[in-house]
């Protein structure tokens, strides 16, 4: 369940230091975000930090919600800040307003963005009434990224050099201990995505970003789902090359068919959304003993291995395991793990 974590105010005195900037961030399921502006939602009461068009909407695992900048014009110069994994190698962006194809083209979409990185340190007790406050420093490199005008996920190699960024983080941490005495509660890396140029919307000037995530997670496009509310998942007893599901309305719906293979169901997530199968060739032959691990999303009715490999930048090598942690479903594999929604 996606729960917005509210942290209560604790008094802390930290001496001002040059090069440090204080920034408050909102948190959703361990991801910290903020934006330079949000569009005011006239349909709902004002919500600080988690309104319908706030930065939270760009990290909520839902392609149909969006961060919408809130200044006049097309939002040139406005930014969203998102925490990222220390070993960031891939950044994934769904540009535009993904709620519908019509709204995608009616609103503006980022065409060119500028990326900057920051190291943020959240001292123990350094919080406001509604959000944690980080003391941040900016990394001295920045990059420009060009986005296609498509209503689908775009994946990019993260341009910042991992070891150089890590060295910068070490120097920031060292400087912190030289200047402050408060213990570090958490230290994170952030990326700033600044709007530089846009594809102009046919009806609205507002510029939108629907989802942002990195190589440690995967958010499927459930706008294209074939099924919901899965009741049961199983391999067909009469034809072991078919994976079937039952929904509240129908039974024995075919999700996967591999005529030349034998499928074995290894594990299913508690919500029956994610399934791990093994696929073994039914007939001996060249490579006939090779067993392949498949990760299935039952709502989409497809094998997700290739999609996840593209958005994480790493092969999804078996054996695969489903683990519930971090408040979500995690797929563990030989190269690491990935959180899935």
Order of alpha helices (4+ residues) and beta strands (2+ residues): beta-beta-beta-beta-beta-beta-alpha-beta-beta-beta-alpha-beta-beta-beta-beta-beta-beta-beta-beta-beta-beta-alpha-beta-beta-beta
